[in-house]
């Protein structure tokens, strides 16, 4: 498990909601919604993961973790942000900014225009990827996972929907 203290946390800019133009929702997860957004000041396209504070509070109430200690979803969100801040690898997204309002907590990362591996697979005219394509993505995954493991991070949600294509 990741100990946030081991990371050399760099400063990440705060994002202002009025400086962002939300274009469309691009994904939903158990913890939030990911939007395609444009930073109006920097003219950058970003993926903006947004989690409502209400859902965080609901998740916090009376739910115990595996160790019997009550979970703190804010701590989990901060840890995810700290982990993203320290990525320095071409295959992993970089944290571009953090958004906090009275209603939401979120962060912006590099947008991957190729969507995810599952949607790429569905677009294929044939049912299966070729062996060469499988080897390519497998090698990319091994490199990314090796980098994470060297940081002491165990990624526990590996599935085609979570493999973003640049």
Buried (B, 14 or more C-beta within 10 A) or exposed (E): EBEBEEBEEEEBEEBEEEBBEEBEEBBEEEBBBBBBBBBEEEEBBBBBBBBBBEBBEEBBEEEEEEEEEEBBBBEBBBBBBBBBBBBEBEBBBBBBBBBEEEEBBBBBBBBBEEBBBBEBBEEEEEEEBEEEEEEEBEEBBEBBBEBBEEBEBEEEEEEEEEBBBE
